[in-house]
Amino acid sequence: MSLEDLVKDGIKNIPAYIPGDTAESVEKKYGIVPEDILKLASNENQFGPSPKAIEAMAKEVGRVHIYPDPFCIEIRKKIGVMNGFDDSGDNVVIAVGASGILSLLGEVFIKKGDEVIFCEPTFGAYAGAVIRNDGTPVVLPLTEDLKFDLKAMYNAITDKTKMICICNPNNPTGTVVDSEELKEFIHKVPKDIIIVVDEAYIELSSNPDVKSMVSEISDDTNVVVARTFSKLYGLAGVRLGYAMCNKEMHAILQKCTSVFTGSRVALAGAMAALDDEEYIKKTKAAMLEGRKYLTDEFTKMGFYVYPSETNFLYVNTGYNAAEFAEECKKYGLIIRGNFDYSRITVGRMDQNEKMVGIIKKIIESGELKKI
């Protein structure tokens, strides 16, 4: 018997994660020095974290020989109060990124034969969390305007449905479903089904009508809202995410989390980032300015840009997305080309302007042909 024979079927069947290109890989392939490479593929916050967060993390580096709070209680309390809960912290679970929340939910709730409904294209961690726990993904297409199809999802519910996952705003399309329709959907779904609303990007929305589903968390709903410090707060490298839910759900999830989930450095940075409201406000404004600039410039080029409420754009360039991304790499620009269309991160304005210049050169070169 081989070691492979000892592995659970669910683990064998996990789809491989496809990472974005790195500056090193582009340097190796095209001989471009890393300093000249522009990486706008992974939806990272190009403005970086708050200086106060950096300072707080630096102070903790000298104390990394000491274990952090095993239950992350202070940040749980802080997040809870900020979102309208009491100060017990018993509505908030901390994990290693929002993907850690999805893994935890799969581990705790999904059994062999359970069905989990979601639409694609979307964040690949949903499929991974289901498959690794021997569940069955029920995958539906997005609507024509590339939003989660709530009607189709509701119609797909069976007596085997354990969980529904909704990415809102959605990655990679940047689109959102109507908030009132989503609320109606949540209350129409049978109460024994867990509804996960992934709001990793919602803090980057500029639309006042886009509402968080934290408001729908109650003792009568099994709603879990997942968030992250990776996007607006610029802390992707420390890997910290969280979920908000009712207290009954919290008691179950908290019992199953790994102790010492958050490092001293990560927790200190996150706490300071939450406090620096002025920096966050400036960062968001700069991101929104960049998003509008790129939307306008891409539209002038004849591209179709899907309406985005995130720090990235989903762009139909008219070229094959994979070929377009490869051509961009020749000029030192890294974007995502493994979807139907191009997913392009909004950067700082200097980065955005450089990217627009590169893409104009690609168009003018005529090397690529429209599909």
N, C-alpha and C positions, 0 to 999 in steps of 0.2 A: 504494500500500500504506500502510495506517495504522499507527501505532505499536502499536495493539492487535494487529495481525496478526503482529507480531514477538514477542509474548509467548508463552511456553511454555504448552501446554494445561493443564498442572498448575497453573500460577499463575492462569490464568483461572478455574479451577474451585474455587479455595480458598473454602470457606464463610466468609462474613463473620463476624467476631467481634462479639458483641452485648455491649457494655459495660453495666455497671450505671449507674443514674442518679447524677448528681452533685448536690451541694448547690446548685450554680449553676443547674442545669436545673430543680430543684424550686422554687427561689426565683423563677425567671423565670415558671414556669407557675402557681404558687399564691401568690406574694407572701410567702413565709415567709423570714425573714432566715436566712442560713446558720448563725448562732450557735444558732438554735433547731432546726436540722435534725439528726436522728439517723440516721447512715448505718451500717446493719448489713446490708449486702448483699454485700460483697466478701471476707468471711472474713479480714479484716485483724485483726491482734492489737491490740486496743484498749488494751492496757496499755503498748504501745510497747517499744522495745528496752531492754536493760540500760543503766543509767547509765554503766557502764564502756565499753560500746560507743559511746555518744554521745560520751564524752570522747575515746576513741581516734579516732573519725571526725573530731572537731573539730580534733585535732592534725594530721591529714593534709590538711585543707583548705588550709593554707598551703603545701603541697608538691604541689599538683595540677599544677604546671607540669612535674613530673618523672614520666616513665613509671613505671608499677608493674612488679612482677616479671612478665615476659611469660608465665611458665609457672605462676604461682601456687603455687610449690613448697611454701612453708611451710604454707599452709592445707591443701594436699593431703596432706602428711605428717601433720598434726594430725588431720584427719578419718580418714585411714587407720588410724592407731594407735588412735583412739577406737573404731573399729569392728572391731578385731581383726586388722588387716593389719600388715605390717611397716612400717618407717619410711621406705621409699623414696618413698612418694607415688604409686607406680605402679599403684595400684588405684583412683585417684580422678581424675575429670575435672571441671573447673570450667566453668560456663556461665552465661549470663545468665538466671537463673531455671531452674526445672525444665522450663519450656517450651522453653528453649534446649537442654536435653539431648534433648528429643524431636525438635526440629528437626534437631539434629546427627545423631541416629540415622537419621532419614529421609534426610538428604542423603548419608550414607555408605553406607547399606545398601539403600535401596529403589529398585528399578528398575521400568521400565514392565512392567506385568503381574504384579508381585509382589503377593501378598495379605497384608493385615495384619488380624488378628482382634481385635475388642474388643466390649464390650457398651455399650449406651446406655440411659438417659442417663449420660454421664460427661464428663470433661474434654475440651473441644472441640479441644485441641491435637493429639490423636491423629489425628483425621480430617484436620486441616490438614497435618500432617507427611507423611501418606500421599499425599494428593491432589496436593500441590505437587510431588511427585516422581514423578507418573504411576503411583503404585501404586493398588491396588484395596482399599478398605475392605470388610471382611466384618463387618457390624454385626449383632449379635445382641441380643435383649432381655435385661434382667436377669431373675433369678428372681422368683417371686411376692413374696418378701420383700425384693426390690430389692438383691440381691447379684449380683456377677459369676457367670455360669453356667459353671462350669468344665467340666461334662460336655458342654454344648452347644458350648463352644469347642473342646474336644478333638475332638468329632465333626465340626467344621467344617474341620479341617486337611486340606489337599490338598497335592499336589506343588508347588503355587504359593505355599504359605504361607511367608513370609519372617520374619514377626514376629508376636508376640502381646503385647498391652498389657493390663495389669491394674491398675486404680486401686484401691489398698487401704490405707486406707479410701477409699471411693469418693466423688467429688464429682459430683453434688450430694446424694447420698442419705445420706452419713455411715456407711454400712454396711460391714462387713468380711466376707471369706470366712474359713472355718475355716483356721487356719494349717497344720494337719497335712494337710488336703486340698490346700492350695495347694502344699505341699512335694511331695506325691505327684504332683500334676499336673506340676510342673516336671520331675520325673525321668522322667515317662512320655512327655513331648513329645519328638519326634525331636531329636537333638543339633544339627542344622544350622539349627534355628529359634531366633531370638533372642527371649528372654522379657524384657519390660520390666515391672518392678513399680514403679509410681509410689507412693512412700510419703511424699508431701508432708505428710500429716497424721498419720502413724503415731506421731509423738512426743507427740501429744495424746490417745492412747488411754489409758483407765483400766483396761482389761481385761488382766490379766497373761497371758491365753492368746493375746493378739494378738501374734504374733512377726514380727520383721523377716525378710525373705528374704535379708538379707546373709549369713546362715549358709549359704545354698545357692550362693553364688558360689564357683566352683572352676574348675580347668583343664578339667573335664569338662562344664561347663555354660556356656551363653551367656546367663547371667542378668545383667541390668543393673538395679540399684536406683537410682531417681531420688529425690532429696531437695531441700529448699529451705530457705533462711534466711527466707522470707517469713512463715511461720506462727508456730510457737512462738517463734522468735527475734525476731520483730517488725521484720524488715528488708525488708519488701516494697518499699520505695521505692528501695533500692540495687540490686535485681535481681541476686541471686546464688543459684545453684543448683548442684547437683553430682550426679554419678553415681558409683556404685561397681561395679566389674566385675573380671574376671580380667585378668591382665597382658597377655595376647595382645590382648584386646579393647581394653584401655587404650592400647596402642601405636598401634592403628589410629585410635581416636577422638582421642587427644592430638595426633597428627599433623595432624588435620583441624580442630582448634579454632582460633579466631582468636587470634593473640597479643594480649596485654593484655586478655584477657577480663574480668578483674576490675579495677575502678578501685582506686586507692590507698585511697579512702574506704571502699569496699565491703569490701575485704579486711581493713582494719584493724578495722572494725566487726564483721565475722564472727569474726575471731580473738578479739576481746575478749568477744563474746557467748558463744562456746564455753567460755571460761574462767570466766564468771560463773555457776557452777552453782547458787548459792544463789538468785539472781534468777530463773533459769529454773524452779527448783523452786517458788518462790512464785507465779510467773506461771501455771504449769500448774495448781497447786492452785486458784487463783482462777478460772481458766477452767472447771475441772471443777465448782466450786461454782455458777458461773453457769449451766452447762449443766443441772445437776440442777434448779436453781430454775426455769428456763424450761420444762424438760420437765414439771415438776410443775404449773406455772401453766397451761400450754397444755392439759394433760390435764384439769385442772379446768374449762377452758372448753369441753370436749367435742371438742377437736382430737385427731387421732391423730399422735403423734410417733414417727417411725422411730428405732430404737436407733442412737445416734450415737457414734462414737469420734473425733470431730473437734471443731473450735471453731465448728460450725454445726449447725443442726437442719433436717431435712426434714420439713415439717409439712403434713398433710392437714387444712386448716381446715374443709373442707366447702364452701368458696367457690371460685369460679373463681380460680386463682392470679394471673392477670394483673389481674383486676378487684380482687382483694384488695390487691395491691401498689399499684395506682393509688389506691385509697381510703386506704391508709396514707400515701401521699405528701401527701394533703390535710392530714394532721395532722403533717407534718414527719418522718415515719418512712420510710426507704428500705430495702426488702428486695428479694429477688429473686423475680420473678413470671413468668419465662420458661421454667419447667419445668412438669411436671404438677402439682406441689405447690409450696408456698412454701419457699424456702431462706432461713433466718434466721441471721445471725451472732450468736454469743454475745459480748456486750460486757462492760464493767465492770458491777458490780452496780447502780450508779446508772443506767446506761444500760438495763440489763435491766428494772429497775423502771419506768422511764419508758416503755419499750416496752410492757410489760404493761398499763400504764394506758391507753395509746393504743389498744391492740387491744380492751380492754374497752369503751372509748367507741364504737369502730366497731361492735362487736356490739350494744351497747345502742341505738345510733342506728337500727338496722334498715334502713339504706340499702341494704345488700347482701342479696341473697337466696341461700340455699343452693342448690347444684346437685344 
